[in-house]
Amino acid sequence: MTLHVLGHPLANKILTDLRDKSTPATRFRELGKQLTYFLLIEATRGLKTKLKNIETPLADFDGTDLGQSIVVVPILRAGLIMLQPAIDILQDVSIGYIGMERDETTALARTYYCKLPNLNDKFVVVIDPMLATGHSAELALETVLQQNPSDVVMVSMIAAPEGVRHLENLFPDVPIYTAAVDERLDEHKFIFPGLGDFGDRAYDTN
Ligand code: URA
């Protein structure tokens, strides 16, 4: 099973406030940050670890260190809202950027910018808050997978069933982490009921 849906009551409350159209941009960004913490904790559960011996004030202790490096790849522009919480929580990360534009009539994605660090053997976390048709995620995952990472996970706040099916068919080994799978895509390929245009709500544009 590659789909993981957070079922945490706090995450669901945050997501409800994000969906609420009366939530202003400043609060929306803060809520987006909070929800990202929940998602990333789940999405990185499979990180390899190694032994780290330290001394507590009382004794020798065999503790834990990370056994692999992490790369976070936000899909611009909405994914940027999830970047700072990723840096906060994952700490020693390298960052790659993939800029995607959606043609509003065809809803097809196009890459206009791509700058990635070395992904070989890395644990790569692709972040984009809205997994709608899955076309942007498809292009991003294709690009990332070409560089032989050891693990790739896709992290979104809300997914549409159509986007989930699309990615599951193309990338059965890439787990998807999300806080909700909504009803469907609407005629404009927006997630329904969703939360509207994530970038516009976060950056107060239209
Ligand atoms: N992107 C968004 O911001 N919202 C959607 O509903 C779908 C894609």
Boltz pocket constraint, residues with backbone or C-beta under 6 A from the ligand:
constraints:
  - pocket:
      binder: B
      contacts: [[A, 78], [A, 130], [A, 132], [A, 189], [A, 190], [A, 191], [A, 192], [A, 194], [A, 195], [A, 196], [A, 197], [A, 198], [A, 199]]
      max_distance: 6.0
